[in-house]
Amino acid sequence: MRRIGAELALCLHDARLRWIGAVLVLLLAVAGLGAWRDAVRYGAQVDAVTAAERARWLGQDAKNPHSADHFGLWVFKPSSPLAVLDPGSEPYTGRMVRVEAHVFNDAVYRAVQDAGPLARAGLGSVADIVGLVVPLAAILLGFSAFAADRERGTLRLALGNGIAPGRLFADRFAALTAALVLVIGLPLLGIGTLAALGRDAASWQDTAGWHAWPRLLVWIAAQLAYAALFLLVAMLVSLRARTARHALAAALAIWVGLCIVAPRLATAAVETLVPAVSYREVRARIDAEMRPHRTAEANDDRSREILARYGVSQPQELPIDLRGLMMVENDDHHFALYDREFGAFFDGIAGRERVFAWAGLLSPRIALQALSQTLAGTDFAEHAHFVWTAEAYRRSISERMNTEIRDRPQHGGTTLVAGPELWGEIPPFAHTPLPLTRALADAAVPALVLALWLAGLVGLCVPLVRRLKP
């Protein structure tokens, strides 16, 4: 511990650490505080619009229940508290859905439409900065760990004093890791704490449902492991380089390859090997299958089938309303079609996400990206869960309106009219995020890939440390 303390003291007196720390804290603060401000503002807007939508639904005029079903309303996607750190797929997948009769609507209002130039440059979030800039900071701290001493001749003195090479390497790695915790871990903890505590000011979100604190601690641990990985890269190069300049050049080349080139190549490979399912084709298949079901001839056939099922010849002889029963059965047909087509579509996207996580074997940045958004609760699985929750809510409204018509048959050409009592039976929309256990299970593959990178680098360092020479 005394040696580690001495090494850490040297790090803290190094001007590089102060400059790197200042730049990182500034970048993280700008990105994090900006995202937190946007999250609070969005939460207030959602609260206001949700209350207005609820009042609009309850305050609609008396009308036929099916007309009320078409009246519809908007529901909003609750955002994870850690979206302040890593927005993941949230800016690209839409935040609100209109629920109305017959239609499985898309999520709209994508935050990326309002993104600024920093976000378009790939540094719009805290996670972007960690993924791209933090490795560079780790390299700048670690590239001279042995090369500079070798160049100055002090490495010979250190080894000559009887310090084992393995002990020297471990002490310096521990000291530099502690320095990274100071300049990376503490700012991330501060921003994450602000995000979690800030949810109390946004009543539209439920901190307990998101398990924000366990997610935050595991998320920060993942970011620090990623930083330590690139610290190992820098120290590995430093073990072999004759001069600090050569070590820096080699480490920067590795950074470019792993953080910029490899992710692009891996993305292109995944796109080629596992092509995306065309959403347009899914919608076209749904429309093609629904079209013959909506014709007047199809309606006549279904009405005759229902009359024959009940053994009557006229709709007035039915114990229920023919139109209401037909709407119930039509919706059942649509529900099954949506489940089949959109279920396959979402499963296809989830499969691509799993393949992309394994592509992290080509670059630790890819593994961190998959791991980070999963732990933050901003991955596509969370979005799909919201979409299906909104669809279940839409179906519950349609089923209640249709059964009201079905179970109250009207005769003599009259039309059923309902009022506020029926509208009030529909509860407000409520969304519960996926359980934490599901997020941890989904994070298993990228976490394993990141661990393999760390283990591989440690394995490379061991023989080099044993052969360390001045």
C-alpha positions, 0 to 999 in steps of 0.5 A: 500500500505504501508503494501505491500511495507513493505512485499515486502521489506522483500522479497527483503532482503530474500536470497532465492529470490536472489538465486531463481531469479539468477537461473531462470534468468540463465535458462531462458537466456540460453534457450531463447538466444539459441532459438533466435540464432537458429531462426536467423540462421534458418531464414538466411538459409530459405532466402538463400534456398528460393531465390535459389529455386525461381531462380531454378524455373525461370531458368529451361529450356524450356519444356512441362508445365506438366514437369515443374509441376513435376520439383517442388520446396520447400516451407518453413514454417515461424516460429512465433516470439514467437517460441523463447519462446514456440516452441510448435508443431513446432519441431515435425511437419516439416518445409518444403514441396515439391510442385509438380504435383499430390502429397500432400507431407508431411512436412519434416525437423523436428527440434527435430531431431537436439535437444540437451540433455537439450531439450530431458530432457524436459527443452529445451525451455523457456516454459518448464522452466516456466511449470516445474521450475517456480512452484517450485520457487513460492513454495520456495518463498511462503511455509513459508509465515505463517508457519515460523511465526507460528513456530517463534511465530511472527504470534501471534504478527502480529494478536495481533496488529489488522491486519485482517487475510484477509488483512495480507494474501492479503498483503503477496500475493501481495508482493510475486506476485510482487517478482515473476514479477521481477524474472519471468516477466521481464526476459520473457519480455526481451527475448520476446522483443529480439525475436520480434525485432530480426525478423527485421533481418530475412526478411522471416518473417512478424512481423505485420502478427504475431501480435507479441507484443499483443501475447507477452503481453498476453503470459507473463500474462498467465505465471504470472497467472500460477506462481501466482497459485502455489504461492497460493498453497504454501500459502494455505499449509502454512496456515495449516502447523504447521512448515515451514518444513511440509509446504515445504514437502506438497507443494513439494508433490503437485508440483510433483502431479500437474506438473509431475504425473497428466500430464502423467496420463491425456495424457494417458487418452486422448490417451485412450479415444480419440485415434489418427487417423492413418496417415498410414491408411489415406495414404493407403485409398488415395492410394487405391482410386487413384490406379484404377483411374490411370490405362490405362483402366480408362484413355481410359474410360475418354477420350471416355467420353470427346469425347462423351461430345463434340460430336466428334470422334477424339481428333483432332476435340476437341477445346481444348487439350484432354490430358490437359483436362484429367489432369485438371479433374484428378487433380480435383478428387485428390484435392477432395480426399485430401480435404476429407481424410486429412481434416478429419485427421487434424480435428481429431487432432484438436479435440484431442487438444481440449480434451487435453485442457479440461484435464487441469482440472487435472493439470494447467500445461496442461492448460498452455501448451495448452494456451502458444503454442496457444498464441505463434502461434506454435500450431497444428492449425498453422501448419495445416494452413501452410500445406493447404497454401502450398497445395493451392500453389501447386494446383495453379501451377498445374492448371496453367500448366494444363490449358496452355496445355488444352487451346493450343491444339497441332496437328500432334504429336507435344508437347507444349513447354513453357519457362520463360514467363510461369514460371514467372507467378507463384508468389513466395510462401507467407504464412500469419499466422492465425489471432490473433482473431483465436488464442484468440478464440482457447485459450479460453478453456485453459484460462478458465481452468486456471482461474478455477484453480485460482478461486478454490484456492482462494475459498479454501484460504478464509475459511482458512484465516478466521480461521487463528490462531497463 
